[in-house]
Amino acid sequence: MAKPNYSFAKRQRDLAKEQKKEEKLQRKKAAAEVGADVDAEETNDEAETPKDPAE
């Protein structure tokens, strides 16, 4: 029976962990960009429509 190649298994785990970390970073970037876009739209809406001080 062949003995297990632990270094190969460790390398595969490390690659999977690195890929998962990269995907998480990409999701965070995308969420931050979407959040920034929403905030920018809200501030633009407020700037474009002045409030009537009489109200």
mmCIF file of the N, C-alpha and C atoms, coordinates in Angstrom:
data_MODEL
# 
_entry.id   MODEL 
# 
loop_
_atom_site.group_PDB 
_atom_site.id 
_atom_site.type_symbol 
_atom_site.label_atom_id 
_atom_site.label_alt_id 
_atom_site.label_comp_id 
_atom_site.label_asym_id 
_atom_site.label_entity_id 
_atom_site.label_seq_id 
_atom_site.pdbx_PDB_ins_code 
_atom_site.Cartn_x 
_atom_site.Cartn_y 
_atom_site.Cartn_z 
_atom_site.occupancy 
_atom_site.B_iso_or_equiv 
_atom_site.pdbx_formal_charge 
_atom_site.auth_seq_id 
_atom_site.auth_comp_id 
_atom_site.auth_asym_id 
_atom_site.auth_atom_id 
_atom_site.pdbx_PDB_model_num 
ATOM 1   N N  . MET A 1 1  ? 0.841   -1.187 0.000  1.00 0.00 ? 1  MET A N  1 
ATOM 2   C CA . MET A 1 1  ? 0.000   0.000  0.000  1.00 0.00 ? 1  MET A CA 1 
ATOM 3   C C  . MET A 1 1  ? 0.886   1.250  0.000  1.00 0.00 ? 1  MET A C  1 
ATOM 4   N N  . ALA A 1 2  ? 0.501   2.247  -0.772 1.00 0.00 ? 2  ALA A N  1 
ATOM 5   C CA . ALA A 1 2  ? 1.286   3.476  -0.860 1.00 0.00 ? 2  ALA A CA 1 
ATOM 6   C C  . ALA A 1 2  ? 1.062   4.342  0.375  1.00 0.00 ? 2  ALA A C  1 
ATOM 7   N N  . LYS A 1 3  ? 2.139   4.989  0.794  1.00 0.00 ? 3  LYS A N  1 
ATOM 8   C CA . LYS A 1 3  ? 1.980   5.857  1.964  1.00 0.00 ? 3  LYS A CA 1 
ATOM 9   C C  . LYS A 1 3  ? 1.460   7.235  1.526  1.00 0.00 ? 3  LYS A C  1 
ATOM 10  N N  . PRO A 1 4  ? 0.733   7.920  2.385  1.00 0.00 ? 4  PRO A N  1 
ATOM 11  C CA . PRO A 1 4  ? 0.143   9.213  2.025  1.00 0.00 ? 4  PRO A CA 1 
ATOM 12  C C  . PRO A 1 4  ? 1.222   10.290 1.826  1.00 0.00 ? 4  PRO A C  1 
ATOM 13  N N  . ASN A 1 5  ? 0.970   11.156 0.879  1.00 0.00 ? 5  ASN A N  1 
ATOM 14  C CA . ASN A 1 5  ? 1.890   12.249 0.594  1.00 0.00 ? 5  ASN A CA 1 
ATOM 15  C C  . ASN A 1 5  ? 1.374   13.490 1.329  1.00 0.00 ? 5  ASN A C  1 
ATOM 16  N N  . TYR A 1 6  ? 1.856   13.662 2.552  1.00 0.00 ? 6  TYR A N  1 
ATOM 17  C CA . TYR A 1 6  ? 1.353   14.734 3.402  1.00 0.00 ? 6  TYR A CA 1 
ATOM 18  C C  . TYR A 1 6  ? 1.704   16.120 2.864  1.00 0.00 ? 6  TYR A C  1 
ATOM 19  N N  . SER A 1 7  ? 2.846   16.262 2.240  1.00 0.00 ? 7  SER A N  1 
ATOM 20  C CA . SER A 1 7  ? 3.225   17.577 1.719  1.00 0.00 ? 7  SER A CA 1 
ATOM 21  C C  . SER A 1 7  ? 2.294   18.001 0.571  1.00 0.00 ? 7  SER A C  1 
ATOM 22  N N  . PHE A 1 8  ? 1.860   17.038 -0.234 1.00 0.00 ? 8  PHE A N  1 
ATOM 23  C CA . PHE A 1 8  ? 0.907   17.353 -1.305 1.00 0.00 ? 8  PHE A CA 1 
ATOM 24  C C  . PHE A 1 8  ? -0.432  17.786 -0.718 1.00 0.00 ? 8  PHE A C  1 
ATOM 25  N N  . ALA A 1 9  ? -0.896  17.064 0.289  1.00 0.00 ? 9  ALA A N  1 
ATOM 26  C CA . ALA A 1 9  ? -2.167  17.401 0.928  1.00 0.00 ? 9  ALA A CA 1 
ATOM 27  C C  . ALA A 1 9  ? -2.090  18.786 1.566  1.00 0.00 ? 9  ALA A C  1 
ATOM 28  N N  . LYS A 1 10 ? -0.966  19.084 2.222  1.00 0.00 ? 10 LYS A N  1 
ATOM 29  C CA . LYS A 1 10 ? -0.798  20.398 2.850  1.00 0.00 ? 10 LYS A CA 1 
ATOM 30  C C  . LYS A 1 10 ? -0.799  21.493 1.792  1.00 0.00 ? 10 LYS A C  1 
ATOM 31  N N  . ARG A 1 11 ? -0.125  21.261 0.698  1.00 0.00 ? 11 ARG A N  1 
ATOM 32  C CA . ARG A 1 11 ? -0.089  22.249 -0.393 1.00 0.00 ? 11 ARG A CA 1 
ATOM 33  C C  . ARG A 1 11 ? -1.492  22.495 -0.936 1.00 0.00 ? 11 ARG A C  1 
ATOM 34  N N  . GLN A 1 12 ? -2.264  21.448 -1.094 1.00 0.00 ? 12 GLN A N  1 
ATOM 35  C CA . GLN A 1 12 ? -3.635  21.594 -1.590 1.00 0.00 ? 12 GLN A CA 1 
ATOM 36  C C  . GLN A 1 12 ? -4.488  22.394 -0.603 1.00 0.00 ? 12 GLN A C  1 
ATOM 37  N N  . ARG A 1 13 ? -4.325  22.119 0.688  1.00 0.00 ? 13 ARG A N  1 
ATOM 38  C CA . ARG A 1 13 ? -5.068  22.875 1.709  1.00 0.00 ? 13 ARG A CA 1 
ATOM 39  C C  . ARG A 1 13 ? -4.674  24.349 1.677  1.00 0.00 ? 13 ARG A C  1 
ATOM 40  N N  . ASP A 1 14 ? -3.375  24.614 1.561  1.00 0.00 ? 14 ASP A N  1 
ATOM 41  C CA . ASP A 1 14 ? -2.898  25.992 1.518  1.00 0.00 ? 14 ASP A CA 1 
ATOM 42  C C  . ASP A 1 14 ? -3.426  26.729 0.290  1.00 0.00 ? 14 ASP A C  1 
ATOM 43  N N  . LEU A 1 15 ? -3.441  26.057 -0.858 1.00 0.00 ? 15 LEU A N  1 
ATOM 44  C CA . LEU A 1 15 ? -3.971  26.681 -2.076 1.00 0.00 ? 15 LEU A CA 1 
ATOM 45  C C  . LEU A 1 15 ? -5.459  26.977 -1.941 1.00 0.00 ? 15 LEU A C  1 
ATOM 46  N N  . ALA A 1 16 ? -6.204  26.048 -1.346 1.00 0.00 ? 16 ALA A N  1 
ATOM 47  C CA . ALA A 1 16 ? -7.638  26.252 -1.153 1.00 0.00 ? 16 ALA A CA 1 
ATOM 48  C C  . ALA A 1 16 ? -7.876  27.415 -0.195 1.00 0.00 ? 16 ALA A C  1 
ATOM 49  N N  . LYS A 1 17 ? -7.083  27.484 0.862  1.00 0.00 ? 17 LYS A N  1 
ATOM 50  C CA . LYS A 1 17 ? -7.227  28.563 1.839  1.00 0.00 ? 17 LYS A CA 1 
ATOM 51  C C  . LYS A 1 17 ? -6.922  29.913 1.193  1.00 0.00 ? 17 LYS A C  1 
ATOM 52  N N  . GLU A 1 18 ? -5.866  29.956 0.394  1.00 0.00 ? 18 GLU A N  1 
ATOM 53  C CA . GLU A 1 18 ? -5.486  31.194 -0.289 1.00 0.00 ? 18 GLU A CA 1 
ATOM 54  C C  . GLU A 1 18 ? -6.570  31.634 -1.278 1.00 0.00 ? 18 GLU A C  1 
ATOM 55  N N  . GLN A 1 19 ? -7.136  30.677 -2.012 1.00 0.00 ? 19 GLN A N  1 
ATOM 56  C CA . GLN A 1 19 ? -8.184  31.002 -2.974 1.00 0.00 ? 19 GLN A CA 1 
ATOM 57  C C  . GLN A 1 19 ? -9.428  31.514 -2.250 1.00 0.00 ? 19 GLN A C  1 
ATOM 58  N N  . LYS A 1 20 ? -9.785  30.894 -1.150 1.00 0.00 ? 20 LYS A N  1 
ATOM 59  C CA . LYS A 1 20 ? -10.944 31.324 -0.379 1.00 0.00 ? 20 LYS A CA 1 
ATOM 60  C C  . LYS A 1 20 ? -10.723 32.728 0.169  1.00 0.00 ? 20 LYS A C  1 
ATOM 61  N N  . LYS A 1 21 ? -9.517  33.005 0.630  1.00 0.00 ? 21 LYS A N  1 
ATOM 62  C CA . LYS A 1 21 ? -9.183  34.330 1.159  1.00 0.00 ? 21 LYS A CA 1 
ATOM 63  C C  . LYS A 1 21 ? -9.294  35.385 0.058  1.00 0.00 ? 21 LYS A C  1 
ATOM 64  N N  . GLU A 1 22 ? -8.808  35.064 -1.128 1.00 0.00 ? 22 GLU A N  1 
ATOM 65  C CA . GLU A 1 22 ? -8.877  35.986 -2.261 1.00 0.00 ? 22 GLU A CA 1 
ATOM 66  C C  . GLU A 1 22 ? -10.329 36.249 -2.664 1.00 0.00 ? 22 GLU A C  1 
ATOM 67  N N  . GLU A 1 23 ? -11.161 35.217 -2.679 1.00 0.00 ? 23 GLU A N  1 
ATOM 68  C CA . GLU A 1 23 ? -12.578 35.393 -3.017 1.00 0.00 ? 23 GLU A CA 1 
ATOM 69  C C  . GLU A 1 23 ? -13.274 36.274 -1.990 1.00 0.00 ? 23 GLU A C  1 
ATOM 70  N N  . LYS A 1 24 ? -12.933 36.093 -0.739 1.00 0.00 ? 24 LYS A N  1 
ATOM 71  C CA . LYS A 1 24 ? -13.528 36.906 0.326  1.00 0.00 ? 24 LYS A CA 1 
ATOM 72  C C  . LYS A 1 24 ? -13.122 38.371 0.153  1.00 0.00 ? 24 LYS A C  1 
ATOM 73  N N  . LEU A 1 25 ? -11.865 38.606 -0.185 1.00 0.00 ? 25 LEU A N  1 
ATOM 74  C CA . LEU A 1 25 ? -11.393 39.964 -0.413 1.00 0.00 ? 25 LEU A CA 1 
ATOM 75  C C  . LEU A 1 25 ? -12.134 40.606 -1.581 1.00 0.00 ? 25 LEU A C  1 
ATOM 76  N N  . GLN A 1 26 ? -12.346 39.840 -2.656 1.00 0.00 ? 26 GLN A N  1 
ATOM 77  C CA . GLN A 1 26 ? -13.074 40.349 -3.814 1.00 0.00 ? 26 GLN A CA 1 
ATOM 78  C C  . GLN A 1 26 ? -14.512 40.692 -3.446 1.00 0.00 ? 26 GLN A C  1 
ATOM 79  N N  . ARG A 1 27 ? -15.161 39.837 -2.634 1.00 0.00 ? 27 ARG A N  1 
ATOM 80  C CA . ARG A 1 27 ? -16.534 40.113 -2.193 1.00 0.00 ? 27 ARG A CA 1 
ATOM 81  C C  . ARG A 1 27 ? -16.582 41.385 -1.354 1.00 0.00 ? 27 ARG A C  1 
ATOM 82  N N  . LYS A 1 28 ? -15.598 41.563 -0.474 1.00 0.00 ? 28 LYS A N  1 
ATOM 83  C CA . LYS A 1 28 ? -15.557 42.764 0.360  1.00 0.00 ? 28 LYS A CA 1 
ATOM 84  C C  . LYS A 1 28 ? -15.366 44.010 -0.495 1.00 0.00 ? 28 LYS A C  1 
ATOM 85  N N  . LYS A 1 29 ? -14.493 43.923 -1.509 1.00 0.00 ? 29 LYS A N  1 
ATOM 86  C CA . LYS A 1 29 ? -14.280 45.062 -2.407 1.00 0.00 ? 29 LYS A CA 1 
ATOM 87  C C  . LYS A 1 29 ? -15.558 45.408 -3.147 1.00 0.00 ? 29 LYS A C  1 
ATOM 88  N N  . ALA A 1 30 ? -16.238 44.399 -3.658 1.00 0.00 ? 30 ALA A N  1 
ATOM 89  C CA . ALA A 1 30 ? -17.476 44.616 -4.403 1.00 0.00 ? 30 ALA A CA 1 
ATOM 90  C C  . ALA A 1 30 ? -18.542 45.226 -3.496 1.00 0.00 ? 30 ALA A C  1 
ATOM 91  N N  . ALA A 1 31 ? -18.638 44.746 -2.276 1.00 0.00 ? 31 ALA A N  1 
ATOM 92  C CA . ALA A 1 31 ? -19.631 45.281 -1.338 1.00 0.00 ? 31 ALA A CA 1 
ATOM 93  C C  . ALA A 1 31 ? -19.296 46.726 -0.987 1.00 0.00 ? 31 ALA A C  1 
ATOM 94  N N  . ALA A 1 32 ? -18.025 47.037 -0.834 1.00 0.00 ? 32 ALA A N  1 
ATOM 95  C CA . ALA A 1 32 ? -17.616 48.399 -0.511 1.00 0.00 ? 32 ALA A CA 1 
ATOM 96  C C  . ALA A 1 32 ? -17.924 49.340 -1.676 1.00 0.00 ? 32 ALA A C  1 
ATOM 97  N N  . GLU A 1 33 ? -17.692 48.874 -2.898 1.00 0.00 ? 33 GLU A N  1 
ATOM 98  C CA . GLU A 1 33 ? -17.979 49.700 -4.072 1.00 0.00 ? 33 GLU A CA 1 
ATOM 99  C C  . GLU A 1 33 ? -19.476 49.946 -4.205 1.00 0.00 ? 33 GLU A C  1 
ATOM 100 N N  . VAL A 1 34 ? -20.280 48.932 -3.979 1.00 0.00 ? 34 VAL A N  1 
ATOM 101 C CA . VAL A 1 34 ? -21.729 49.078 -4.058 1.00 0.00 ? 34 VAL A CA 1 
ATOM 102 C C  . VAL A 1 34 ? -22.203 50.030 -2.964 1.00 0.00 ? 34 VAL A C  1 
ATOM 103 N N  . GLY A 1 35 ? -21.667 49.883 -1.766 1.00 0.00 ? 35 GLY A N  1 
ATOM 104 C CA . GLY A 1 35 ? -22.021 50.755 -0.659 1.00 0.00 ? 35 GLY A CA 1 
ATOM 105 C C  . GLY A 1 35 ? -21.614 52.193 -0.942 1.00 0.00 ? 35 GLY A C  1 
ATOM 106 N N  . ALA A 1 36 ? -20.455 52.391 -1.539 1.00 0.00 ? 36 ALA A N  1 
ATOM 107 C CA . ALA A 1 36 ? -19.983 53.733 -1.864 1.00 0.00 ? 36 ALA A CA 1 
ATOM 108 C C  . ALA A 1 36 ? -20.865 54.342 -2.949 1.00 0.00 ? 36 ALA A C  1 
ATOM 109 N N  . ASP A 1 37 ? -21.286 53.534 -3.915 1.00 0.00 ? 37 ASP A N  1 
ATOM 110 C CA . ASP A 1 37 ? -22.156 54.034 -4.975 1.00 0.00 ? 37 ASP A CA 1 
ATOM 111 C C  . ASP A 1 37 ? -23.501 54.467 -4.415 1.00 0.00 ? 37 ASP A C  1 
ATOM 112 N N  . VAL A 1 38 ? -24.036 53.696 -3.498 1.00 0.00 ? 38 VAL A N  1 
ATOM 113 C CA . VAL A 1 38 ? -25.327 54.030 -2.894 1.00 0.00 ? 38 VAL A CA 1 
ATOM 114 C C  . VAL A 1 38 ? -25.196 55.320 -2.092 1.00 0.00 ? 38 VAL A C  1 
ATOM 115 N N  . ASP A 1 39 ? -24.126 55.462 -1.329 1.00 0.00 ? 39 ASP A N  1 
ATOM 116 C CA . ASP A 1 39 ? -23.912 56.678 -0.547 1.00 0.00 ? 39 ASP A CA 1 
ATOM 117 C C  . ASP A 1 39 ? -23.750 57.880 -1.459 1.00 0.00 ? 39 ASP A C  1 
ATOM 118 N N  . ALA A 1 40 ? -23.040 57.716 -2.559 1.00 0.00 ? 40 ALA A N  1 
ATOM 119 C CA . ALA A 1 40 ? -22.827 58.814 -3.499 1.00 0.00 ? 40 ALA A CA 1 
ATOM 120 C C  . ALA A 1 40 ? -24.149 59.236 -4.127 1.00 0.00 ? 40 ALA A C  1 
ATOM 121 N N  . GLU A 1 41 ? -25.000 58.282 -4.455 1.00 0.00 ? 41 GLU A N  1 
ATOM 122 C CA . GLU A 1 41 ? -26.300 58.606 -5.046 1.00 0.00 ? 41 GLU A CA 1 
ATOM 123 C C  . GLU A 1 41 ? -27.174 59.344 -4.045 1.00 0.00 ? 41 GLU A C  1 
ATOM 124 N N  . GLU A 1 42 ? -27.129 58.939 -2.784 1.00 0.00 ? 42 GLU A N  1 
ATOM 125 C CA . GLU A 1 42 ? -27.938 59.604 -1.762 1.00 0.00 ? 42 GLU A CA 1 
ATOM 126 C C  . GLU A 1 42 ? -27.480 61.044 -1.576 1.00 0.00 ? 42 GLU A C  1 
ATOM 127 N N  . THR A 1 43 ? -26.176 61.295 -1.549 1.00 0.00 ? 43 THR A N  1 
ATOM 128 C CA . THR A 1 43 ? -25.689 62.653 -1.365 1.00 0.00 ? 43 THR A CA 1 
ATOM 129 C C  . THR A 1 43 ? -25.990 63.495 -2.596 1.00 0.00 ? 43 THR A C  1 
ATOM 130 N N  . ASN A 1 44 ? -25.959 62.894 -3.780 1.00 0.00 ? 44 ASN A N  1 
ATOM 131 C CA . ASN A 1 44 ? -26.300 63.632 -4.991 1.00 0.00 ? 44 ASN A CA 1 
ATOM 132 C C  . ASN A 1 44 ? -27.775 64.003 -4.991 1.00 0.00 ? 44 ASN A C  1 
ATOM 133 N N  . ASP A 1 45 ? -28.637 63.110 -4.546 1.00 0.00 ? 45 ASP A N  1 
ATOM 134 C CA . ASP A 1 45 ? -30.065 63.390 -4.485 1.00 0.00 ? 45 ASP A CA 1 
ATOM 135 C C  . ASP A 1 45 ? -30.339 64.548 -3.530 1.00 0.00 ? 45 ASP A C  1 
ATOM 136 N N  . GLU A 1 46 ? -29.664 64.559 -2.404 1.00 0.00 ? 46 GLU A N  1 
ATOM 137 C CA . GLU A 1 46 ? -29.863 65.616 -1.428 1.00 0.00 ? 46 GLU A CA 1 
ATOM 138 C C  . GLU A 1 46 ? -29.363 66.949 -1.976 1.00 0.00 ? 46 GLU A C  1 
ATOM 139 N N  . ALA A 1 47 ? -28.266 66.933 -2.712 1.00 0.00 ? 47 ALA A N  1 
ATOM 140 C CA . ALA A 1 47 ? -27.699 68.160 -3.253 1.00 0.00 ? 47 ALA A CA 1 
ATOM 141 C C  . ALA A 1 47 ? -28.561 68.711 -4.385 1.00 0.00 ? 47 ALA A C  1 
ATOM 142 N N  . GLU A 1 48 ? -29.166 67.847 -5.166 1.00 0.00 ? 48 GLU A N  1 
ATOM 143 C CA . GLU A 1 48 ? -29.943 68.292 -6.319 1.00 0.00 ? 48 GLU A CA 1 
ATOM 144 C C  . GLU A 1 48 ? -31.308 68.841 -5.923 1.00 0.00 ? 48 GLU A C  1 
ATOM 145 N N  . THR A 1 49 ? -31.896 68.340 -4.848 1.00 0.00 ? 49 THR A N  1 
ATOM 146 C CA . THR A 1 49 ? -33.221 68.791 -4.460 1.00 0.00 ? 49 THR A CA 1 
ATOM 147 C C  . THR A 1 49 ? -33.125 69.579 -3.154 1.00 0.00 ? 49 THR A C  1 
ATOM 148 N N  . PRO A 1 50 ? -33.040 70.904 -3.259 1.00 0.00 ? 50 PRO A N  1 
ATOM 149 C CA . PRO A 1 50 ? -32.942 71.696 -2.032 1.00 0.00 ? 50 PRO A CA 1 
ATOM 150 C C  . PRO A 1 50 ? -34.246 71.648 -1.243 1.00 0.00 ? 50 PRO A C  1 
ATOM 151 N N  . LYS A 1 51 ? -34.129 71.641 0.046  1.00 0.00 ? 51 LYS A N  1 
ATOM 152 C CA . LYS A 1 51 ? -35.291 71.609 0.914  1.00 0.00 ? 51 LYS A CA 1 
ATOM 153 C C  . LYS A 1 51 ? -35.862 73.027 1.044  1.00 0.00 ? 51 LYS A C  1 
ATOM 154 N N  . ASP A 1 52 ? -37.179 73.103 1.132  1.00 0.00 ? 52 ASP A N  1 
ATOM 155 C CA . ASP A 1 52 ? -37.825 74.387 1.318  1.00 0.00 ? 52 ASP A CA 1 
ATOM 156 C C  . ASP A 1 52 ? -37.733 74.761 2.798  1.00 0.00 ? 52 ASP A C  1 
ATOM 157 N N  . PRO A 1 53 ? -37.079 75.869 3.144  1.00 0.00 ? 53 PRO A N  1 
ATOM 158 C CA . PRO A 1 53 ? -36.915 76.217 4.557  1.00 0.00 ? 53 PRO A CA 1 
ATOM 159 C C  . PRO A 1 53 ? -38.245 76.551 5.237  1.00 0.00 ? 53 PRO A C  1 
ATOM 160 N N  . ALA A 1 54 ? -39.290 76.852 4.466  1.00 0.00 ? 54 ALA A N  1 
ATOM 161 C CA . ALA A 1 54 ? -40.592 77.199 5.058  1.00 0.00 ? 54 ALA A CA 1 
ATOM 162 C C  . ALA A 1 54 ? -41.282 75.968 5.638  1.00 0.00 ? 54 ALA A C  1 
ATOM 163 N N  . GLU A 1 55 ? -40.912 74.783 5.194  1.00 0.00 ? 55 GLU A N  1 
ATOM 164 C CA . GLU A 1 55 ? -41.580 73.577 5.677  1.00 0.00 ? 55 GLU A CA 1 
ATOM 165 C C  . GLU A 1 55 ? -41.124 73.159 7.001  1.00 0.00 ? 55 GLU A C  1 
# 
